[in-house]
Amino acid sequence: MARRSMVMRWLDGVERAGNRLPHPFWLFCGLVLLVVALSGALSAAGVTVETPETQLLTSTVDGQRLPGRIVELAPDGAGVVLDLGSAAHSSRIANLELQIYAGEEAIHREPLTRSDLTALAIDAESRPLEPGASYRVHVVNGGETVEVQSLLSRAGLTWFVLHMVENFAHFEPLGLVLVMLMGVAIAEGAGLIPTAMRAAALAVPDRLIIPVMFALGACGNIGSDAGIVVIPPLSAAIFQQMGRSPIAGLIVGYVGATAGFTANVLPAGTDVLAMSLTNAATGGSPEVNVLCNWYFMVVSVFVLAGIGTWVTLRYTLPRLDDGGGGGEVEGLTPVEKRALGVATAAVLAAVGLWLLTIVPEGGLLRHPDPNPDLVWRSPFFKGLVPILFTVFATGGVAYGLAAGTLTKADDIIEWMADSMRRMGGYIVLILVISQFIRMFQYAHLDRIIAVLGADALRALGMAEYPIPFFVAFIALVAVANLFMGSASAKWAIFAPIFVPMFMGLDVHPALTQLLYRLGDSITNCVSPLYPFFPILLGWVAAEDPEKAKVGTVLSFLLPYATYLLGGWLIMLVIWYLLGLPVGPDSPLTL
């Protein structure tokens, strides 16, 4: 009881502190004013930084990574042709120079273009080199001096009034998220998503129900927040059928749908939002794709299901299981079964047609370069949101027509319009978030902080021992998530700072984004400030009003957050030590 009281006091403190925070809109207004003031003060002080050079050629000698490549010329002057074609497609390459050293002396320098990288000849015929000699070749993306641009200057004020509307209207996450949700709204409004989830739950044996519900909860984020509303009541009904407490089912479904926001087997709206904010922070240099965390996410589904099941059997059910039940999950009606079959066929047909644009060589949406490494940079994957929109819309329309839930064409418009009405607060928030990000970048504060921060982290040893810093970043995000539930609002703050900062230490933005998402997911289920926590309390109250107290519910949720955090950290360390990519075209390092 003493431990529980201490935890309750801590949670009470979190709740009090969180309630003092203003609405995210006003928080970002304050951040905008802070950026304006900082840009003026730092510009007046003449603050500048030098961005570091980037070596495109490296070699490994006795296990040590060294800059450059040793090239030995034959007696007839023949050398090698270097192929850096993959680097040629990176928009980060902007100030290229070839440097050739004889010993410690640079004997030749010349500027290069990105197109030169596909076939860079190092021989005595194309370069002023001696036949039979040995040289070290460097290909360098040069640094530059970055100055702070004041938003209080004439130029800064002019930029703001000319670009404020553009900053909002052209803010990539806005259009991507709205389009994605309108497609999901058609499938949800027609009844396809709830029916498909019920069918999936009813198709598995009782002993697999708990891990399946965790997996369904995690995968439910394909409809953004829709899974949080659909999965817990469904899970409660299934638990009741199993003779277990429906409150345990509510807890399982809620944890899966909230803590599992980093886990999924399909790209979701959260992937689109995270990707677009990451690319906004990098300026597309490099550009991450919507599947950049997919490999890690798929494995995370099974990790979440396994750990969540263990916690449920070890802690939750012994405290709640009263052996009651008798209720049954409503089976699918013949109409629903037929409609689900029709929708499945329609979705498979739509997916098949889209795959014809990417799978065959020469497909209409395949990258024109035949290099297989560039497949993931094809227009197909860059345009995955409109593709997913058509898939969800096709499935929803097919289901609605077969089930009779779609009675007139205007129903589709109403479903999409209703989803947009629910997004009104998000659109208002984007007005100020978009200004903050663009003003932060215009002032060059992102690059200043990135360079200085990278130097500080490097001095502290992150380049040699990165894992403790990864854990610290995850912990920072997890704590921030207790006070600010909006994933987009937090990532809009963190991305412009940490993405460039970690890039300065050779960490790929896809990995930085993954670290953020781990921290953002894990404390969703235990935050009293999370928007859906009051809904969970209402569901619990409908089953047992005595247990519908904040402290009681949180006492059930805390073990999940604790063990899932530990499990994900262990998984991350193993993943990093093995050097596995976190997604297609998404290595751990640049």
N, C-alpha and C positions, 0 to 999 in steps of 0.2 A: 504493500500500500504506500510505503514511503517513496519508492521509486515512482509510482504512478503520480503521486502528488507533486513530485519535483518536475516530472514531465508536463503535468497540467499547468504548473506555474510558468514554465517556459512557453507553452503554447498560448497561455493567456497574455504573456508579454508580447509574443509575435502578433497576436490579434490586435492588441492595443496599438502597437507600433504601426501595423499595417493600416489600421483605421485612420491614422493621422495623415497618411499619404493622400495627396490630392488625386483627382481623376487623372489618368494618363494624359488626357488632352492638356490639362494645365501643367502637368509635369514637363511635357515637351515644350510648352510655351516658355517655361522657365529655362529649359536647356537652350532654346533658340536665343533668348536674351543673353545667356552665358556665353554662347559661341560668338555673338556679336561683340560683346565686351572683350573677350579674350583676343579676338582677331584684331581689334583696334589697339589693345595694349601691347600685344606681341609684335605687331607690325611697327608700332612706334619705337619699340625697343630694338628693332632690327634683328629679330631672331631668325636664323637660317640653319639648315642642316644640309649635309652632303649625303645623298643616297649612295649606298655601296655599289660597287661593280658586281656583275653577275658573270661567273665563268660558265660557259656552255660546254667546254671540253674538260673532262677530268680523267684521271687515270689512277689505278690502284697499284701501289708498290709495297710489297711486304705487309699487306693488309691495311695500309694507310692511304687515305684518299688525298690525292695531290692535284693541284690545278694544272691544266694543260695536257697535251699528248706528245709523247716522244715520236718523232718521225725520222727515220733513217733513209737517206737518198742513196740510190744505187749508183755505181760508177758512171753509168750513162746519164745520170740526172733524173731518172724516173723515181717517183715518190708514191704518194697515196692520194686517193680521192675520198675526202671525208663527206659522209652523208648525215647532215643534221636536219633532215627534212621535217621531222616532228617538231623541232624548235621553230622552223620557218612558219608554222601555222599559229604560233603564240603571239598574241597582240602585245605581250609584255616586251617583246623585242623591238626596241626603238632607236638605239644608239650603238650599233654594232661596230666592232673594230677587230681586225685580225692583227695579232701580235706574234712575231716569230723571234725566239731567243736562241742565241748561241752562248751556252753557259748562262751567265747572269746578265748578259748584255742584250738589249732589244735591238736587233739589226734591221727589222722591217716592221712597219705599221701601215695599215691601209683601212679605210672605211669599207664596210660591207652592207649589203642590203639583205633582207630576209630571203629573197630569191637566190642569193649566192650560196645559201646554206645547203641547198639540195645536192650540190656537186661542187665541193670546194677542193680544188686541186692544189696540192702542196708538192711542187716539183721544181727543178731548175729551169724549166722552160717557161712556166707561168709566173715564177717568183725569182727574185735576185738571190738565189741560193747556190752553194757550191756542191757539185756532184760528189757523192761518197761521204758527205758530212752528215752529222746528226744534229737535229734541232728540236726544241720544245715549242709547240704551237699552242697559242692561246686564242680562243674566240671569246671576246668580252662584250657584254652589254654594259656600256659605260654608265657611270653615275652622273648626277647633276645636282646643282645647288637649288634648294627649295626655300622660297621665302614665304612668309605669312602675308596673305592678302587681306587687307582690312575691309570689313563690311561697313565701316563707318566712313569710308572715303567716298569721293564722288563716283569712282568706278564701281565700288561695292554697292552703293545705293542704286546706281543705274542698273547694275546686273540684277538686283533683287526685284525691282519693279517691272523689269522686262521679262523675267523668268519665273515669277511666283506662280502664275497660272500653269505655265509649262511644267514646272517642277511637280505640281499636283497631277495634272492630266496625263503626263508621260511617265509617272512613277510606275515602274514595271509591276510590282506586286498587286497594285490596284486592279488592273485589267485581268491579270492572270487568275487571281483568286475569285473575282466576280464571275468570270466565264466558267471556271471549274465548278463553282457552286450552283450555277444555273443548270448545268448538265446533271449534277447530282440531284438537284431539286426535282427534275422530271422523273428520275428513277424512284426517288423517295415518295413524291406525291402520288405516283401511280400505284405504289405499294410494292414495288419490286424489291427494294432493299430489306424491309422488314420480313417479307415472305422468304427471301433467300436466306436470311439469317436463321429463321425458324427451321427451315428445311435442313440447313447444315447442322443445327443443334440436334434435331430429331434423328439424324442419320447415324449417330455414333453411339456406342454402348455406354452404359452408366459410368463405368470406371474411367472413361476418357472425357466425361462431361466437364470436369473442372479444368483440365488443360485446354480443352476445346473452347470453353467460354473465355478463358484468358486470351487465347489466340484470336477469337472473334472480336473481343473487345479491342485488342490492338489493331486488328485489320479494319475495325469499324471507323478508324480515323480517315479512311479514304473519302468519307463524306464529311470531313472536318469534324465538327462537334456533333454530327448526327448520331454517331456511335455511342456517345455518352448518354444520349436520351433513350436510345433504343435498347442497348445491350443489358443494362442493369435490371429493368423489369422483366425482360425475357429470361435472364439468368435466374431471377428469383422464382419465376414460375417453374422452371426446370428443376431447381433445387427442391421445391415443394413436392414435385412429382417423385423425386428420389427419397422422400421421407426426411428431408433435412430442413433446417431453418431457412425460410426465404430471405432472412436478413443476411445470411452467409452468401446467398446468391447475389444479393444487391452489392455486397462488399466486393465479391469476385468480379462482377461485371464492371463496377465502378473503377476498381484498380486497373483492370485490363484496359479500359478505355481511356484512362487518364495518365497513369504512369507509363502506359505502353505507347505513348505518342511517338517514340523513336523507333518503334517496331512495326513492320508491315511487310507483306509479300508483294504489294503493288504500290506504285507511286500514288501519293495522295495530295490533297490540297496543302498539307503542311510542308511537303517536299517542295512544292511549287513556290510557296511563300518564302521558305528558308533559302532556296536557290536564288530567287530574285533579289532578296536583300543581301545575300553574299556577293552576287555579281555587282550589285550597286556599290558595295564596299570596295571591290577590286577594280571597278571600272571596266569589267570584262577582261582583266589582265592578271591571271588567266580567267577563263569563263568556266564555271562549273555547270554540269547538266542536272536535270531533274532527278536522275538516278544516281547521283554522286555518292550517296550513302547507302545504296540499295543492298550491297552484299552484307554489310554489317546489320542492316535492318532485318533482313530475312532470317539470319541466324538469331537475332535478338528475339524474334517471335518465339522460338523454341526455348531460349533461355528464360524469357518472361513466363512462359507456360510452366516450365519445370520448377522454377523457384517459387512462383505464385502458388502452384499446387502444393508444394512442400509446406509453405507457410500456412495455407488453408487447413491442411490436415493436422499440422502441429499446433497451431494456435487458435485459429478462428473457429473451426467446427467443435473442438472440445468445450469452448466457452458458450457456444450458441445452440449446438445440436440438441433438440429436445425430442427427437424421434417422431415428431408429428408429421403431418403431410396429408396425403390423400388427394390433393389436387393434381390435375393433369395439364400438361401443356397442350394447348389446342393444336390438333393436327391440321394438315393442309386439306382444304376442301378439294373436291374434284376440279372445280373451276380454277382454284389457285394452282393446283398441280399442272393443269393444262397450260395456264398462262405462264407459269414458270418455265415450262418446256419451250413454249413459243419464244419467250424472252431470251432463253439461253441460246436457242438456234439463231435468233437475230443478232445477239452479241457476238457469237462465234463468226457469223457471216461478216459483220462489220470489222471485227479484228482481222479476219482473213484478208479482206480487201485492203486494209491498211498495210498489212504485212507484205503485200505484193509491191508496195512502194519502197520497201527497205531491204527485204531479204535477197531478191535477185540482184546480181551485179547490173548496174545501169538502171536500177529502180528510180522512179521519179523523185523520191525524197531521200535517196542515198547520197552520201558525200561523193562528189565527182572524182576525187582522188582514190584510186583502187587500193591504196594502202589499208589493210584491215584494221590497223590501229586507229584510223580516222573514222571508222563506221559510227562510233558513238558521238562524233561531232556532226553527224548528218542533220539536215533539216528536219528529218523525222523526229529525232529526240529533242531538238530545240523547239519544235512545234508540238510537243506531246500534249499540251493542255487542250488545244482545239481538237486533237485526235481523241483524247479521253472524253471531251464533251460530246462528240458524236456517238461514242460507244455507249455512254450512260443514257443519252437521249434516245438512241435506237432501242436499247433494252427497255427503257421506261415506256416508250410509246407502244412497243410490241406487247408488253405486259398489260398496259392499260386497256388496249383494244381487246385483248383476249379475255381479261378479267372483268371488263365492263366498267372499270374505274375511270376510263377515259371516254367520256360520252360526247364531247364536242371539242373542236380544235382549240377553243378559248381556254380549256382546262390547262393546257400546256403553258399558256401565257400566265395564267393565274398562279400556277406552281412556281414559275420562275420569278414572277413579281413578288410573291410572298417571301421567297428566299432573299430577295433584294431588300425587302422591308426589314428583315431581321439583320441585314448587314448595314443598316443606316449608321449605327454607332461606329462601326469600323471605318466607313467612308469618311466620317467627320474626323476620326483620329488620324487617318492617312493625310488629311490636309496639312496638319502640323508636322507629322513624321517626315513627310517628303521634303518639307522646307528645312527641317533640322539636318537631314542627311546631305542635301545639296549644298546648304550653307557651310556645313562642316567641311565638305570637300572643296568648295570654292575657296575657302580661307586657307586651304592646304593644312589644316590642323590634323587631318587623318594621316598625312604623310609625315608631318613633324613628330606626332606622337608615336607613329609606327617606328621611325628610325631611332628616336631616343629610347623608346620602350624596348626595342630589339637589342640595342646596345646594353641596356641595363640588364635584361634577361640573360644575354650572352655573358656579361660580366659575372652574373650570379651562377653561371654554369648550366643554363638550360640546353645549350648546344650539345654538351656532353651528357647531361642527365635530364632529358626532356620529360620523362614520365611524371616526376613529382610536380612539375609545373602544369602538366595536363590535369592532374588530379586537383590541383589548387584552382584552376580555371573552372572545372566542373563544380567544385564546391561553391565558388563565388556565384555562379549562375543559379545553383540550387537554392542558395540562401535568398538571392534576389527574387526568385520565383515565388517565395513565400509571401512577398509583399506586392509583387506585380504579376498578376496571372496572365497577362497578355503576352503570348510568345512573340508576336510580331513587334510589340512595343519594346520588349527587352532586346531582341536581336537587332532592332533598329539602333539601339544605343551601343550594344557591344560590337556589332559587326564592323562599323567604320574604324574602331579602335584596334580590336584584337585580330581581325583578319589580316590587315597589312602588317601588324606587329609580328605575328607568327610567320608571315611570309618572309619577313626579314631574317628569320631563323630557318628558312628552307622548309617550313611546314606548309603543306598544300592547303588551300582554303577549304577543300572538301573535308579534310580531317578537322580543321578548326570548327567548321559548321557541325560536324558530328559531336565534338566535345560539348558544344553549346547545347545541342539537342538532348544529350544525355542528362546534363544538369537541369535543363528545362522540364524534362519529362518526369524525373524521379520524385519531385516534391509536389507535383500536381495533386496527387491523391491525398496529401496531408495538409494542404493549405486551406485554412478556414476562409481565406479570401478568394478562393477559386470560384468562379461564377456558378459552377454547377454543384458546389458543396451544399447550399441550401436545398437544392432539389433532392439530393441524397437524404438529407435529414427528413424531408417530407415523405419520401418513400419508406424510410425506416419507421417513422411515426405511424404510418398506415398499418404497419405490421405489429409494432409494439411501442406505444408512446413513451414508456419508461426508458427505452434504450435510445430514443431520438434526442440525445443530448450531445453537444459538441464534443465534450471530453470523452464520452463513451464511444462515439463513432471514431474519433481520432485514435483512441487506444486500440481499435481493431486495425486501423490503417497504418499505424507507425511500423509494425513489424514488416509489412510489405515493402515500404519505402527503404527501410534499413537493409534488408537482405537483397533487395533488387539493386540497390546502389553498390553493395559489395560485389554482387555477381557481375554487374556491368563493368565495374572497375577491373576485376580479374580478367574478364573477357577482353577489355580494351588493351591491357598490358600484354596479354598473350598475342593478340592480333598485331600489336605494334612490334613486338619482338620478332614475330614471324615475317614482318614486312609485307603483309597482305594489303592489297588495295581495298579501300572501303566502298568502292563502287566502280562501274565502268569508266575508264579513262580518268580515274580518280586515285592516283597513288598517294602514299603518305607524305612524300616530299616533292618539291618542285623539280 
